[in-house]
Amino acid sequence: QVQLVESGGGLVQPGGSLRLSCAASGSIFSINVMGWYRQAPGNERELVATITRAGWSNYADSVQGRFTISRDNAKNTVALQMNSLKPEDTAVYYCKQGVATTISLRFNDYWGQGTQVTVSA
């Protein structure tokens, strides 16, 4: 019913920047919270940033001031601008969106497939 497609991962040197994007498609009625999570090898998945439909954002302490989350409600997309990247930012990054479909107006969480971000010299 709903598909999330992520793009923008890759390899970058410490101090560099990357921009991740996530687009939702399908039988979408409305989307409330959008967010980015990440999971490094051997670690649990953790929250990076979230943004409400009204534009209120929340960040993990570890990325505050370096990452910026944004969304385009008309296009059902969410982006994550990552600056001043550090080796400890290396992880698979996942997009999550709370979507109500035209079939069921109840909000459910949908996840993207994940995109690898590697920060290394």
LUMMITI-930775 format. One line per field, with one value per residue: residue in one letter; y, x negated, z negated of N, C-alpha, C in turn. Coordinates in Angstrom, 3 decimals, always signed. Each point is the difference from the previous one (the first is absolute). Layout:
! residues N
rest	c(a,...)
n_c2	c(Y,...)
n_c1	c(X,...)
n_c3	c(Z,...)
ca_c2	c(Y,...)
ca_c1	c(X,...)
ca_c3	c(Z,...)
c_c2	c(Y,...)
c_c1	c(X,...)
c_c3	c(Z,...)
! end
This chain:
! residues 121
rest	c(q,v,q,l,v,e,s,g,g,g,l,v,q,p,g,g,s,l,r,l,s,c,a,a,s,g,s,i,f,s,i,n,v,m,g,w,y,r,q,a,p,g,n,e,r,e,l,v,a,t,i,t,r,a,g,w,s,n,y,a,d,s,v,q,g,r,f,t,i,s,r,d,n,a,k,n,t,v,a,l,q,m,n,s,l,k,p,e,d,t,a,v,y,y,c,k,q,g,v,a,t,t,i,s,l,r,f,n,d,y,w,g,q,g,t,q,v,t,v,s,a)
n_c2	c(-1.215,-0.014,+0.718,-0.210,+0.949,-0.466,+1.108,+0.012,-1.275,-0.339,+0.162,+0.507,+0.961,-0.189,+0.658,-1.025,+0.072,-0.426,-0.256,-0.447,-0.764,+0.184,-0.744,+0.379,-1.182,+0.038,-0.722,+1.173,+0.029,-0.346,+0.854,-0.573,-0.750,+0.676,-0.987,+0.169,-1.234,-0.498,-0.905,+0.052,-0.658,-0.970,+1.020,+0.486,-0.066,+1.190,+0.857,+0.575,+0.048,+0.808,+0.030,+0.874,-0.206,+0.531,-0.916,-0.484,+0.273,-1.182,+0.170,-1.050,-0.086,-1.187,+0.418,+0.452,+0.904,-1.288,-0.576,+0.049,-0.176,-0.361,+0.555,-0.665,+0.584,+0.877,-0.298,+0.043,+0.983,-0.641,+0.986,-0.427,+1.244,-0.679,+0.856,+0.352,-0.877,-0.937,-0.681,+0.524,+0.788,-0.812,-0.279,-0.900,+0.913,+0.043,+0.114,+0.727,-0.373,+0.795,-1.026,+0.786,-1.183,+0.019,-1.156,+0.251,+0.782,-1.168,+0.744,-0.423,-0.588,+0.679,-0.987,+0.773,-0.286,+1.248,+0.932,-0.505,+0.472,+0.240,+0.311,+0.178,+0.105)
n_c1	c(-0.811,-1.072,-0.753,-1.098,-0.497,-1.148,-0.712,-1.240,-0.013,-1.070,-1.185,-0.358,-0.872,-0.677,+1.039,+0.290,+0.744,+1.199,+0.826,+0.809,+0.657,+1.277,+0.468,+1.194,+0.478,+1.129,+0.839,-0.601,+0.545,-0.840,-0.966,-0.175,-0.559,-1.049,-0.847,-1.183,-0.382,-0.877,-0.738,-0.918,-0.995,+0.756,+0.637,+0.826,+1.135,-0.469,+0.714,+0.108,+1.140,+0.939,+1.072,+0.782,+1.269,+0.075,-0.980,+0.574,-1.264,-0.575,-1.105,-0.732,-0.412,-0.273,+1.145,+0.455,+0.433,+0.018,+1.100,+0.661,+1.160,+0.546,+1.151,+0.533,+1.011,-0.206,-1.278,+0.450,-0.864,-1.041,-0.756,-1.241,-0.288,-1.095,-0.409,-1.240,+0.058,+0.264,-1.108,+0.348,+0.127,-1.014,+0.933,+0.960,+0.424,+1.017,+0.867,+0.755,+1.163,+0.751,+0.554,+1.001,+0.438,+0.315,-0.620,-1.030,+0.829,-0.319,-0.759,-0.877,-1.009,-0.652,-0.821,-1.068,-0.684,-0.312,-0.855,-1.093,-0.416,-1.111,-0.507,-0.912,-1.223)
n_c3	c(+0.000,-0.816,+0.797,-0.687,+0.757,-0.476,-0.087,+0.488,-0.375,-0.718,+0.604,-1.170,+0.166,-1.112,-0.530,+0.779,+1.104,-0.381,+1.016,-0.937,+0.857,-0.284,+0.988,-0.404,+0.359,+0.691,-0.705,+0.107,-1.219,-0.974,-0.288,-1.184,-0.907,+0.423,+0.237,-0.541,+0.210,-0.857,+0.628,-0.952,+0.583,-0.491,+0.562,-0.909,+0.674,+0.371,-0.709,+1.194,+0.689,-0.482,+0.797,-0.606,+0.272,-1.204,+0.008,-1.095,-0.305,-0.048,-0.735,+0.343,-1.249,+0.485,+0.526,-1.166,+0.858,+0.336,-0.426,+1.159,-0.613,+1.162,+0.341,+1.005,-0.597,+0.943,-0.256,-1.259,-0.139,-0.475,-0.434,+0.043,-0.305,+0.331,-0.910,+0.190,+0.960,-0.890,-0.239,-1.157,+1.072,+0.181,+0.900,-0.116,+0.856,-0.852,+0.969,-0.805,+0.492,-0.732,+0.647,+0.335,+0.379,+1.284,-0.260,-0.811,-0.592,-0.493,-0.820,+0.892,-0.636,+0.941,+0.379,+0.239,+1.089,-0.257,-0.374,+0.523,-1.157,+0.672,-1.181,+0.942,-0.521)
ca_c2	c(+1.215,+1.155,-0.305,+1.065,-0.196,+0.896,+0.227,+1.003,-0.492,-0.180,+0.130,+1.388,+0.199,+0.754,+1.417,+0.189,+0.106,-0.825,+0.295,-1.158,+0.298,-1.134,+0.320,-0.968,-0.111,-0.993,+0.480,+0.859,+1.001,+1.028,-0.413,+0.852,+0.171,-0.606,-0.036,-0.767,-0.835,-0.629,-1.193,-0.377,-1.423,-0.359,+0.923,+0.072,+1.135,+1.164,+1.163,+1.090,+1.241,-0.109,+1.267,-0.115,+0.592,+1.461,+0.435,-0.063,-1.020,-0.504,-0.617,-0.652,+0.894,-0.262,+0.622,+1.365,+1.021,-0.464,-0.557,+0.738,-0.758,+0.836,-0.782,+0.636,-0.690,-0.174,-1.078,-1.151,-0.278,+0.485,+0.042,+0.176,+0.621,-0.371,+0.757,-0.278,-1.418,-0.637,-1.453,-0.630,+0.105,-1.131,-0.870,-0.052,+0.979,-0.411,+0.969,-0.496,+0.941,-0.404,+0.214,-0.463,-0.257,+0.258,-1.208,+0.061,+1.339,-0.129,+0.197,-1.089,+0.343,-0.664,+0.171,-0.166,-1.180,+0.341,+0.443,-0.024,+1.192,-0.349,+1.168,-0.556,+0.633)
ca_c1	c(+0.811,-0.888,-1.416,-0.950,-1.251,-1.044,-1.147,-0.952,-1.095,-1.271,-1.243,-0.427,-1.094,+0.376,+0.183,+0.772,+1.452,+0.861,+1.431,+0.865,+1.383,+0.923,+1.274,+1.077,+0.960,+1.040,+1.349,-0.235,+1.004,-0.674,-1.216,-0.247,-1.419,-1.045,-1.229,-1.181,-0.614,-1.204,-0.447,-1.382,-0.223,-0.057,+0.799,+1.425,+0.418,+0.215,+0.594,-0.888,+0.790,+1.392,+0.640,+1.450,+0.578,-0.061,-1.387,-0.754,-1.036,-0.645,-1.262,-0.840,-1.056,-1.243,+0.013,+0.513,-0.889,-0.716,+0.985,+1.253,+1.074,+1.003,+1.005,+0.845,+1.284,+0.636,-0.681,-0.147,-1.423,-0.748,-1.424,-0.906,-1.268,-0.986,-1.240,-1.045,+0.147,-1.034,-0.017,+1.042,+1.286,+0.096,+1.129,+1.081,+1.008,+1.347,+1.082,+1.279,+1.101,+1.303,+0.878,+1.379,+0.290,+1.378,+0.776,+0.182,-0.368,-0.814,-1.417,-0.942,-1.379,-0.633,-1.443,-0.747,-0.876,-1.286,-1.085,-1.265,-0.839,-1.310,-0.859,-1.338,-1.068)
ca_c3	c(+0.000,-0.113,+0.183,-0.288,+0.740,-0.484,+0.869,-0.453,-0.820,+0.668,-0.746,-0.117,-0.953,-1.205,+0.259,+1.218,-0.065,+0.830,-0.126,+0.214,+0.348,-0.108,+0.642,-0.216,+1.097,-0.236,-0.319,-1.154,-0.354,-0.788,-0.693,-1.159,-0.317,+0.830,-0.773,+0.413,-1.028,+0.513,-0.707,+0.246,-0.291,-1.410,-0.809,+0.271,+0.815,-0.839,+0.632,+0.399,+0.037,+0.439,+0.329,+0.101,+1.192,-0.166,+0.136,-1.247,+0.124,-1.211,+0.383,-0.986,-0.478,+0.722,+1.329,-0.141,+0.514,+1.199,+0.928,+0.138,+0.636,+0.653,+0.702,+1.000,-0.162,+1.310,+0.719,-0.910,-0.125,-1.149,+0.287,-1.127,+0.367,-1.005,+0.134,-0.992,-0.313,-0.809,+0.188,-0.813,+0.705,+0.919,-0.334,+0.984,-0.365,+0.381,-0.036,-0.506,+0.136,-0.521,+1.157,+0.074,+1.404,+0.427,-0.320,-1.445,-0.428,-1.208,+0.255,-0.253,+0.340,+1.128,+0.002,+1.231,+0.059,-0.592,+0.876,-0.738,-0.112,-0.541,-0.183,-0.165,+0.778)
c_c2	c(+1.253,-0.468,+1.248,-0.324,+1.059,+0.142,+0.956,-0.488,-0.111,+0.122,+1.454,+0.089,+0.735,+1.497,+0.308,+0.017,-1.007,+0.442,-1.258,+0.469,-1.264,+0.437,-1.120,+0.009,-1.092,+0.672,+0.848,+0.995,+1.158,-0.599,+0.903,+0.136,-0.737,+0.006,-0.812,-0.714,-0.599,-1.187,-0.339,-1.473,-0.255,+0.885,-0.108,+1.209,+1.164,+1.151,+1.030,+1.332,-0.321,+1.393,-0.237,+0.655,+1.531,+0.537,+0.016,-1.168,-0.339,-0.771,-0.763,+0.958,-0.124,+0.691,+1.442,+1.011,-0.394,-0.504,+0.881,-0.863,+0.979,-0.905,+0.859,-0.759,-0.262,-1.183,-1.255,-0.421,+0.587,-0.099,+0.176,+0.545,-0.252,+0.718,-0.401,-1.460,-0.557,-1.508,-0.709,+0.175,-1.153,-0.980,-0.171,+0.932,-0.426,+1.167,-0.680,+1.082,-0.602,+0.348,-0.558,-0.184,+0.332,-1.189,-0.047,+1.364,-0.008,+0.155,-1.237,+0.451,-0.856,+0.353,-0.117,-1.179,+0.252,+0.403,+0.132,+1.355,-0.417,+1.250,-0.508,+0.766,-0.988)
c_c1	c(-0.837,-1.431,-0.817,-1.307,-0.990,-1.101,-0.957,-1.119,-1.285,-1.161,-0.440,-1.116,+0.512,+0.027,+0.828,+1.494,+0.658,+1.432,+0.781,+1.411,+0.834,+1.352,+1.004,+0.935,+1.014,+1.318,-0.027,+1.132,-0.655,-1.231,-0.216,-1.513,-0.876,-1.291,-1.096,-0.557,-1.267,-0.375,-1.411,-0.182,-0.137,+0.807,+1.479,+0.299,+0.338,+0.586,-1.071,+0.759,+1.416,+0.541,+1.500,+0.499,-0.064,-1.421,-0.806,-0.984,-0.621,-1.241,-0.616,-1.121,-1.267,-0.059,+0.489,-1.039,-0.767,+0.968,+1.243,+1.007,+1.000,+0.982,+0.750,+1.328,+0.684,-0.577,-0.179,-1.462,-0.567,-1.482,-0.787,-1.311,-0.990,-1.304,-0.978,+0.044,-1.227,+0.005,+1.099,+1.405,+0.192,+1.081,+0.870,+1.097,+1.349,+0.972,+1.241,+1.048,+1.275,+1.071,+1.387,+0.326,+1.455,+0.904,+0.316,-0.481,-0.806,-1.463,-0.796,-1.393,-0.492,-1.475,-0.555,-0.945,-1.367,-1.022,-1.275,-0.686,-1.295,-0.857,-1.400,-0.984,-0.595)
c_c3	c(+0.000,+0.152,-0.326,+0.707,-0.451,+1.035,-0.676,-0.875,+0.792,-0.948,-0.002,-1.025,-1.240,+0.284,+1.222,-0.241,+0.920,-0.218,+0.354,+0.334,-0.097,+0.560,-0.233,+1.198,-0.328,-0.311,-1.267,-0.188,-0.749,-0.662,-1.197,-0.226,+1.023,-0.800,+0.643,-1.224,+0.601,-0.864,+0.438,-0.351,-1.498,-0.916,+0.333,+0.888,-0.935,+0.802,+0.337,-0.067,+0.442,+0.303,+0.156,+1.286,-0.047,+0.060,-1.278,+0.083,-1.349,+0.432,-1.163,-0.399,+0.849,+1.363,-0.051,+0.490,+1.242,+1.075,+0.015,+0.739,+0.599,+0.742,+0.998,-0.021,+1.343,+0.762,-0.849,-0.140,-1.289,+0.349,-1.289,+0.541,-1.123,+0.283,-1.106,-0.444,-0.709,+0.265,-0.796,+0.574,+0.987,-0.459,+1.244,-0.508,+0.594,-0.129,-0.570,+0.150,-0.565,+1.020,-0.255,+1.476,+0.304,-0.304,-1.490,-0.470,-1.297,+0.360,-0.393,+0.426,+1.167,+0.009,+1.417,-0.102,-0.626,+1.041,-0.833,+0.059,-0.675,-0.034,-0.337,+0.858,+0.986)
! end
